[in-house]
Amino acid sequence: MALILTFALSGCNKEKDIEQIPFKLKRIATLIEKSSAYIRDASPGTIDEEDDDYLYFLLEDEIEDIDRAYIFYDFLDNKCDYIIIFSNYLDVLENAESLMNLVEDEIGKGLLYYLEYDDTLSVIQEKSFNSCDSLWHFVSNNSISVESVNEVASLHHYDEYYFFSGGVYNPDKNYFMSLIEIGLWDELNLKSAASAESYKESIRLRFKAAIHSRIAKEL
């Protein structure tokens, strides 16, 4: 009996090592609400920069057609409140397409696909699409360049998380950034459930917040 008790106690006290997770979006999403100490060990990639309120991890050859990217973890009260994965390269519209395809492949069909761009007369146009393919066919068929795109995005819902993917133009720094943002679905504060307008407004607010956050890293 004493031997069994000793074994049981030692088993309870054994501390499990935190393993580094693979670069899979569903796995990365589970790092939301984790501490910075936990994410240092668990995140894919290698630590590139850190502070009390954020962590950057460098990704090399993890994303098709993007050989260099970063994962940015934002912390509030030492809990990760959102994650942004972004390309190392600016002003590359094809990178936004690659990230949207990545989310489509791993998470599934989105709730909304959205494009805001300036037409040849510099008039802002907005269009919603039913699929990722139809959006990018429209971009190709109309010869829409990165210089005219303000936002291109998809919104996905999986489990308790949201996934935005695509790209956004930063008017303050005059560049287009391709990214994926992951956070808790409840944090979107949608005005009405299953509303395309509500989804579009969430994209506008979250993407515009993203470009003004600490991910303004000098690339």
C-alpha positions as a printed Julia matrix, in Angstrom:
219×3 Matrix{Float64}:
   0.0    0.0     0.0
   2.82   2.43    0.85
   4.5    1.75   -2.48
   1.3    2.43   -4.4
   0.69   5.66   -2.45
   4.21   6.89   -3.14
   3.8    6.2    -6.84
   0.48   8.03   -6.94
   1.87  11.1    -5.21
   4.92  11.27   -7.47
   2.66  10.99  -10.49
   0.55  13.92   -9.28
   3.59  16.09   -8.73
   5.15  15.42  -12.1
   5.1   18.56  -14.21
   4.25  18.09  -17.86
   6.42  19.8   -20.45
   4.71  22.17  -22.86
   5.22  20.96  -26.41
   5.56  23.24  -29.4
   2.46  22.93  -31.56
   2.59  22.61  -35.36
   1.58  25.47  -37.63
  -2.12  24.64  -37.85
  -4.68  27.4   -37.43
  -7.05  25.42  -35.21
  -4.16  24.6   -32.87
  -2.87  28.17  -32.87
  -6.35  29.41  -31.95
  -6.19  27.42  -28.7
  -3.39  29.77  -27.55
  -6.0   32.51  -27.08
  -6.26  33.27  -23.32
  -2.96  31.5   -22.61
  -0.15  33.27  -20.75
   2.99  34.64  -22.37
   5.08  32.01  -20.55
   2.93  29.22  -22.01
   3.01  30.66  -25.54
   6.81  31.07  -25.46
   7.04  27.28  -25.31
   3.96  26.32  -27.34
   3.95  28.62  -30.35
   5.23  27.46  -33.72
   8.18  29.42  -35.06
  11.04  31.04  -33.17
  10.85  34.05  -30.88
  11.83  37.19  -32.75
  10.81  39.97  -30.35
   9.14  40.15  -26.96
   7.78  42.6   -24.42
   5.46  42.45  -21.42
   2.46  43.05  -23.69
   3.32  41.13  -26.84
   5.36  38.39  -28.5
   6.53  38.01  -32.11
   7.45  34.63  -33.57
   9.2   34.25  -36.91
   7.82  31.68  -39.34
   9.94  30.39  -42.19
   8.52  28.27  -45.03
   5.32  27.44  -43.11
   2.87  29.14  -45.5
   2.61  28.32  -49.19
   4.01  31.13  -51.36
   5.1   33.13  -48.27
   8.56  32.04  -47.17
   8.78  34.49  -44.27
   5.97  35.56  -41.92
   5.32  36.42  -38.28
   2.89  35.5   -35.53
   2.0   38.37  -33.22
   0.42  37.64  -29.82
  -1.2   40.53  -27.96
  -1.57  40.21  -24.17
  -4.06  41.81  -21.84
  -3.5   41.06  -18.13
  -0.99  38.38  -19.24
  -3.61  36.54  -21.31
  -3.48  36.46  -25.08
  -6.53  38.34  -26.36
  -5.87  38.08  -30.11
  -3.35  36.66  -32.57
  -2.23  38.09  -35.91
  -0.3   36.13  -38.52
   1.15  38.42  -41.16
   3.38  38.27  -44.19
   6.86  39.72  -44.06
   6.18  41.33  -47.45
   4.2   44.53  -47.97
   2.15  45.53  -51.02
   1.78  41.96  -52.3
  -1.87  41.24  -53.09
  -1.08  37.6   -53.83
  -0.06  37.13  -50.19
  -3.57  38.12  -49.1
  -4.94  35.49  -51.48
  -2.56  32.86  -50.06
  -3.68  33.6   -46.49
  -7.35  33.51  -47.44
  -6.81  30.17  -49.15
  -5.0   28.87  -46.06
  -7.95  29.73  -43.8
 -10.38  28.3   -46.36
  -8.45  25.02  -46.49
  -8.04  24.59  -42.72
 -11.2   26.17  -41.29
 -13.74  25.73  -44.1
 -16.1   28.0   -45.99
 -16.38  31.53  -44.7
 -19.43  33.5   -43.62
 -18.5   36.45  -45.81
 -15.99  37.41  -48.5
 -15.56  41.13  -48.9
 -13.69  43.54  -51.15
 -13.36  47.32  -50.92
 -11.41  49.01  -53.7
 -11.07  52.23  -55.67
 -12.29  51.98  -59.25
 -10.66  53.69  -62.23
 -12.43  56.94  -61.3
 -11.13  56.69  -57.7
 -14.64  55.96  -56.43
 -14.77  53.49  -53.54
 -16.56  50.27  -54.46
 -17.7   47.52  -52.07
 -18.58  43.99  -53.08
 -19.52  40.84  -51.19
 -18.98  37.35  -52.58
 -20.21  33.85  -51.83
 -16.8   32.2   -52.15
 -13.1   32.86  -52.02
 -12.71  31.77  -55.65
 -15.39  34.16  -56.92
 -13.74  37.08  -55.12
 -10.32  36.43  -56.64
 -11.77  35.75  -60.08
 -13.39  39.19  -59.87
 -10.06  40.76  -58.86
  -8.28  39.06  -61.76
 -10.97  39.71  -64.38
 -11.11  43.4   -63.49
  -7.32  43.83  -63.24
  -7.61  45.21  -59.71
  -4.13  45.97  -58.4
  -2.83  46.17  -54.86
  -2.65  49.98  -55.16
  -6.44  50.22  -55.47
  -7.43  47.72  -52.75
  -8.48  49.12  -49.36
  -9.61  45.84  -47.79
 -10.01  42.28  -48.96
 -11.17  39.81  -46.35
 -13.01  36.68  -45.37
 -14.67  35.99  -42.02
 -14.78  32.45  -40.62
 -16.28  30.99  -37.44
 -14.91  27.82  -35.88
 -15.75  26.59  -32.38
 -15.35  29.63  -30.08
 -13.03  31.53  -32.44
 -13.22  33.89  -35.37
 -10.72  34.02  -38.22
 -10.3   37.08  -40.45
  -7.98  36.7   -43.4
  -6.92  38.84  -46.32
  -5.3   42.25  -46.36
  -5.77  45.9   -45.5
  -4.29  49.18  -46.67
  -2.66  51.28  -43.95
  -3.24  54.93  -44.89
  -0.9   56.21  -42.18
   2.12  54.3   -43.5
   0.99  53.95  -47.08
   1.3   50.18  -47.47
  -0.89  47.1   -47.91
  -0.44  44.35  -45.31
  -1.59  40.73  -45.68
  -2.72  39.02  -42.48
  -4.87  36.57  -40.54
  -6.42  37.6   -37.25
  -7.71  35.08  -34.69
  -9.75  35.88  -31.61
 -12.77  34.89  -29.54
 -16.04  34.98  -31.47
 -17.88  36.63  -28.6
 -15.42  39.55  -28.72
 -16.73  40.62  -32.13
 -19.87  42.07  -30.5
 -21.92  41.55  -33.64
 -24.89  43.9   -33.86
 -27.12  41.15  -35.19
 -26.53  37.46  -35.7
 -25.9   36.09  -39.2
 -26.03  39.56  -40.76
 -23.8   40.33  -43.73
 -23.75  44.01  -42.79
 -22.76  43.11  -39.24
 -19.99  40.87  -40.51
 -18.7   43.62  -42.83
 -18.7   46.13  -40.0
 -16.71  43.69  -37.86
 -14.14  43.33  -40.63
 -13.83  47.1   -40.96
 -13.43  47.64  -37.22
 -11.07  44.74  -36.53
  -8.82  45.26  -39.56
  -8.59  48.98  -38.92
  -7.72  48.26  -35.28
  -5.09  45.74  -36.39
  -3.14  48.18  -38.52
  -2.93  50.62  -35.62
  -1.86  47.99  -33.1
   1.67  47.0   -32.18
   2.0   44.94  -35.37
   3.35  48.09  -37.0
   6.65  46.21  -37.03
   9.36  47.52  -39.31
   9.56  44.83  -41.97
